[in-house]
Amino acid sequence: MSKGKLQKFSEMKSFPNVVQPSFREVFHKDFILKGKWNIDFFARDLPLILELGCGKGEYSVEMAKMFHESNFLGVDIKGARIWKGAKTALSDKMENVGFIRTRIDFINSFFSGNEVSEIWITFPDPQLKKAGKRLTSAKFLNMYKSFLKVEGTIHLKTDSSELYDYTLAIIKRNHLKIEFATNNLYTTHAQDKVLNIKTFYEKMWLEQGLNIHYIRFKFIGNHVIKEP
């Protein structure tokens, strides 16, 4: 591990806006803040919005700047990436954004029923060879259902046409509600201030001439989500 990463990991231990639970704190166990994020972490009872696979936290930080009446949590396992967003939030004295360093496989350990209002999935690994690891697979969607509010929304932004098509297929298979979908976002919503937030990776893909795909959808009913 590089000296720079070690320094970031060491510094992040002192960040009050970063939670880094150990494996034993979340494996088949409820984390201590489950159901209490707005009370014990933010001390603000406001809509809670997640960014899964947040990387450097660009979406979490920028949305937190735009929407002061919501709380935001970025989730990722890569500590050196989270450091960037957490450092920015601390420097700007932002009280409505925080970060969790954990595997998304453990996400059910962190949130209770109806605790989360929205989920953003921004440029995840499309896992082209392992459908079950995709963040919009049946496995993960069933997890999200356990804590997303009844009218809660899921957003996917991706450069991967394969992940986009797969997500559309799983939505159709399970009769979920698509509110909007496009395989070329900036030809339709170029002026939308939220959708115009660009992550580090998105800028790379745009420079390569790739289209950005976007889906916004909701769950319908309580049935178990199945693979397409």
Secondary structure as the mmCIF struct_conf table of DSSP 4:
data_model
#
loop_
_struct_conf.conf_type_id
_struct_conf.id
_struct_conf.beg_label_comp_id
_struct_conf.beg_label_asym_id
_struct_conf.beg_label_seq_id
_struct_conf.end_label_comp_id
_struct_conf.end_label_asym_id
_struct_conf.end_label_seq_id
HELX_RH_AL_P HELX_RH_AL_P1 LYS A 3 MET A 12
TURN_TY1_P TURN_TY1_P1 LYS A 13 SER A 14
TURN_TY1_P TURN_TY1_P2 PRO A 16 ASN A 17
STRN STRN1 VAL A 18 VAL A 19
HELX_RH_AL_P HELX_RH_AL_P2 PHE A 23 VAL A 26
TURN_TY1_P TURN_TY1_P3 PHE A 27 HIS A 28
BEND BEND1 LYS A 29 LYS A 29
TURN_TY1_P TURN_TY1_P4 ILE A 32 GLY A 35
HELX_RH_PI_P HELX_RH_PI_P1 TRP A 37 PHE A 41
BEND BEND2 PHE A 42 PHE A 42
BEND BEND3 LEU A 46 LEU A 46
STRN STRN2 LEU A 48 LEU A 52
TURN_TY1_P TURN_TY1_P5 GLY A 53 GLY A 53
TURN_TY1_P TURN_TY1_P6 GLY A 55 LYS A 56
HELX_RH_AL_P HELX_RH_AL_P3 GLU A 58 MET A 66
TURN_TY1_P TURN_TY1_P7 HIS A 68 GLU A 69
BEND BEND4 SER A 70 SER A 70
STRN STRN3 ASN A 71 ASP A 76
BEND BEND5 ILE A 77 ILE A 77
HELX_RH_AL_P HELX_RH_AL_P4 GLY A 79 SER A 91
TURN_TY1_P TURN_TY1_P8 ASP A 92 LYS A 93
BEND BEND6 GLU A 95 ASN A 96
STRN STRN4 VAL A 97 ARG A 101
BEND BEND7 THR A 102 THR A 102
HELX_RH_3T_P HELX_RH_3T_P1 ILE A 104 SER A 109
TURN_TY1_P TURN_TY1_P9 PHE A 110 PHE A 110
TURN_TY1_P TURN_TY1_P10 GLY A 113 ASN A 114
STRN STRN5 VAL A 116 THR A 122
BEND BEND8 PHE A 123 PHE A 123
TURN_TY1_P TURN_TY1_P11 LEU A 128 LYS A 129
HELX_RH_3T_P HELX_RH_3T_P2 ALA A 131 LYS A 133
BEND BEND9 ARG A 134 ARG A 134
TURN_TY1_P TURN_TY1_P12 LEU A 135 THR A 136
BEND BEND10 SER A 137 SER A 137
HELX_RH_AL_P HELX_RH_AL_P5 ALA A 138 LYS A 145
TURN_TY1_P TURN_TY1_P13 SER A 146 PHE A 147
STRN STRN6 LEU A 148 THR A 158
BEND BEND11 ASP A 159 ASP A 159
HELX_RH_AL_P HELX_RH_AL_P6 SER A 161 ARG A 173
TURN_TY1_P TURN_TY1_P14 ASN A 174 HIS A 175
STRN STRN7 LYS A 177 THR A 182
BEND BEND12 ASN A 183 ASN A 184
HELX_RH_AL_P HELX_RH_AL_P7 LEU A 185 THR A 188
TURN_TY1_P TURN_TY1_P15 ALA A 190 GLN A 191
TURN_TY1_P TURN_TY1_P16 LYS A 193 ASN A 196
HELX_RH_AL_P HELX_RH_AL_P8 PHE A 200 GLU A 207
TURN_TY1_P TURN_TY1_P17 GLN A 208 GLY A 209
HELX_LH_PP_P HELX_LH_PP_P1 LEU A 210 ILE A 212
STRN STRN8 HIS A 213 LYS A 218
BEND BEND13 GLY A 221 ASN A 222
HELX_LH_PP_P HELX_LH_PP_P2 HIS A 223 ILE A 225
#
